[in-house]
Each structure stands twice: as structure tokens, then as C-alpha cells.
């Protein structure tokens, strides 16, 4: 055992505790301030907790026509649900194909998919994407972006499921083959039920990233404000030029945007961390 | 003879079946790669040679002009300067902090799990919301000015976003706040793989804690350090949303990083109407080539780190 002195432990707690306060402060401040009136936010900036907490900001946001929080919450919800479902299905399937499948071109396709981690021209490529969407009679909209997501490769998640499926013994597959199961039905009947831990990790990471996404949903919904997601809408409020006048709505909106991920984190904390470390080692 | 033939054909048959099913399962992603990744690259590589602003009669071939203009574009190179400044400010704060916290938590103190969860928590907050929160906190009428004047650190509030240096500082703080926990978890994971005996024998021989850190801990986690540093460099080069939301370039476009500058100049919803997209394509190409070079140079330079043990 290392030497653990009392003084050392006290110093440790002081430093770690101090950083913990800094880590928590912006979140606590945001949530607490969302219960203040705008006057209190501006007049008493040094006050962290509201003197007379009220739900006024939430009620205003709920009833507001310009800042349609109900609609935005719904947009965020269906966007996230579809993204999570699509990511789960396509990356576990790809993980399965790349471990158990044998077909000409396997190595090449895997290498090409892996290369997508590094090849990127960034956001300029939204122009050809718009062209393609127009060509198939789909507008620039959240649904257009969802279509893009359905066809995209999430290589980190493929790596995650691939390395997990590798640990599953092949005996079950072989038994299923003898029983006449096809390659695809082995995936749905045998593999998918056995990889629940990794689907939880991928699902929770996909949930967090699509719920939190800003740039792409913002680009795809510029001409259709009614399809904005919550994050896009809250940021749009900042850029709308009202500035300080709408801090209260912004803080309430931010809190509403924060709550789902905080709940997910409280429930699935270990999946966040396991996904991150596994992704770093394998990816 | 006949028997082996039917067996062979059945095997062949099942092989083609398997191939078909594999391609079927990968079909969306293969189509996606061709249409969403490969095609846009060729698209950009083509239009980089044109003046192209989405108005057909303006479109014309310009040869090297777009590329030459990039080298004259002082705002673009200032964005490079900002990006490098951002990296030079952020990484030396973030990684030592993450390392210190990892070493401290590795002492197996009570509440290790809780502290780990708290340090990682900022990372789950949307980067856009992080930008909003920090631009609110550092607003002239915000909580930071309020607290600093209350405790007498400042006599009056600072306009954090009126000066490029302080504005960049806010971005550095916001970005560090958002990611230090992930790096701490990488380091903690690496520390936990170091065998206890190494420390025991070092302490038996009377080594001081600092010596132990530099002679045992640091060399043992060097391979992870190489990866973490790569991710940190990559992250700072790609910083984008945070800048757009926190400062949106303020003051006067001086805090744009490379990625956010390209978005602000060329991407619909952020840029002005009818910009020269061809120029944007050339800029995106040059930028990604330079990022590639940085990546290659880094992996050459840092090779020693992964080979220490």
C-alpha cells in the first residue's frame, strides 16, 4: 500500500472538493437562476440562489409564441429517439457483420469505414447534401437531417459493438446454423439479445450526442424555425438580438435541455464512462 | 463423387447467401459512404476551382485563384493564430489539472466514485449550452463580475467580450470546464493499471513522492498520455460550436477559430447569402490537408512516448 498520511488526505480533499465546486457551479447556477425573474438576474448578479423562486419563466416559455418550447421539446424528442434507434441498429449490425460475416471485400470496407474517422471536409459538405435532398424532393429540414443520419456511419460505435461481439462464443451460432437459421436471423435471435450491455452504452452515448447536437440541426432548420430542436432554439434566442432581455427564458430553456441528459447520466453513469474508455482503447 | 459435388455446390450456395446477407446488412452504410462522404469530397474538390455562389450565370472557372486568395486572406490566418493560441492556453491547463485530479483520486479516498461522476458531469452538457452558460456568467451584468466585485477582487466589472484576449480566455475556461473530466478518467484508468509493487519498492528505498511521480507514474502512463494529447490537440483544432455560441467571433471576429470561421463565412444560416462557395471548398480542402499534416507530425514526434515501456 502507498503511504497515505492524514495531512495528505486533507490536502487531497481540499483540492478535489474545490474542483468539484467549480465543476458543479455553472450547472447549479443555471438551474437556480432559471427560477429568478429577469430583474433579479440583472440587478443582483452576485446572488446565486433566487430570493423568491418562481416558475414564471417556465410558464412564460410554455405560453410563448416565438419561443415555442413545447414544439422544440417534441422536435428534440423524436429526433433523438430516431437517431438512437438508427445508430443502435446500424452499428450493432455492422459490428456483427465485421466479426462473424465472411464475404469478399470485408477488409476493404472495414478499412474504408474506419477512414471516415479521419476524412472530413467539415461543414462545407452540407451544400452537396442539400443538393441530394432537393434531388429526392426533400427539403432542408429536420427530416432531411434524419435521412442523412439513417445513412451515416458511426464508426466508434461499430468498433464498440465489434469488440463486444468478438467475446461471444461462436458455439451458439453454429448450433443455430445447423437448425437452419440464416445469417441475418442469427443476429436478431441470438446475438442481439446477448449484447445488451454494449447496446446500453451505445444507446446512451447516441442519446446524449443527438440530444445535445447543435450545428447540424441548426443548419438544417434555418429556413424552417418550427422544426428547431431545443438546443437550436435556445441558442437562437441568444442570437436574436434581445440580449439581456431574454436571459430568463434562455436559462429556463437551458435547464429544460439539461434535465434529460442529467437524468440519463444519473441512471446510466457507468455506461457513459465505459463507452468512453472502450472507445478510446479500441478506436 | 456425386455426393461431394452436391456438398460443394451447397457450400458455394451458402457462401453467396452469406455474402448477400452481409452486404444487405451494410447497405445503408455503404450507400451512405458513397453518397454522404465520398461524393461531397469530389464535389468540393471540383468546385474549389470555380467561382460558385449558387447563381448559375455567375459560375465560372477560376483556376488557382481561390487557392491563391486563401494565402492573402488575413482573417483566415488570424483564425489559425487564434486556434493555436487557444490550444497553447488550454492544453497546459487542462492536462496537468486532469493528471493531478487522477493522481489524487487514485489514493482511494472515500467518495472516489462520487468525485469521478462530478468531474465527468460537465462533459454531458451540450457544448452549445456550455457556451450559453458561460456567456451568461461572464456577461457584464453576470455572476462572475458580481462575485468578483463583491469580494473586492475588482472595483468594477470587466467587459470580458470586448477584448479578444479576455474573450478567448472565457472560451478556454468554458472548453476546459467541459472536457477536463474525460481526460481525468483516461488518466485514472491508466493509473489503476500500474502494479502496486512498483510503488512499494520505490518507497522502501526511500524515494520522495515527486521522484516517484516523475520516475514511475509518468513513464508508466506515457502511452495513454500520447493518446490523450492527440485527442486534446484534435479537439482544440476542431473547436467550433463553442466559439459560435459563446462569442460568435466577438469582438469583431477576432475570436474565430479556423472551423468556426469557415462556418461563419460559408455555411447557410451563419454566412451571408450568395458567398463564393468555391472559395469555401478551397479553404476546407487546405484546412483538412493542414490538419492531416499536424496529425502526422504529432504521431512522428510523439512516437517515443508510446515506446517508453
Interface residues (C-beta under 8 A of the other chain):
Chain A: X1 X2 X3 X4 X8 X9 X12 X13 X15 X16 X19 X20 X22 X23 X24 X26 X27 X29 X30 X33 X41 X42 X44 X45 X46 X47 X48 X90 X93 X94 X96 X97 X101 X102 X103 X104 X106 X109 X112 X113 X116 X118 X119 X120 X121 X122 X123 X124 X125 X126 X127 X128 X129 X130 X131 X132 X140 X148 X150 X151 X152 X153 X182 X183 X184 X187 X208 X211 X212 X213 X214 X215 X218 X219 X222 X231 X232 X234 X235 X238 X239 X244 X247 X250 X251 X254 X257 X258 X261 X262 X264 X265 X269 X272 X273 X276 X277 X280
Chain B: X15 X17 X18 X19 X21 X22 X23 X24 X25 X26 X28 X29 X30 X31 X32 X33 X35 X36 X37 X39 X40 X41 X43 X44 X97 X100 X101 X104 X105 X107 X108 X109 X115 X116 X117 X118 X119 X120 X121 X122 X124 X125 X126 X127 X128 X129 X130 X131 X132 X133 X134 X135 X136 X137 X139 X141 X142 X143 X145 X146 X147 X149 X150 X177 X181 X182 X185 X186 X189 X196 X199 X200 X203 X227 X231 X240 X241 X244 X245 X248 X259 X262 X263 X266 X267 X268 X269 X270 X277 X280 X281 X283 X284 X285 X287 X288 X292 X295
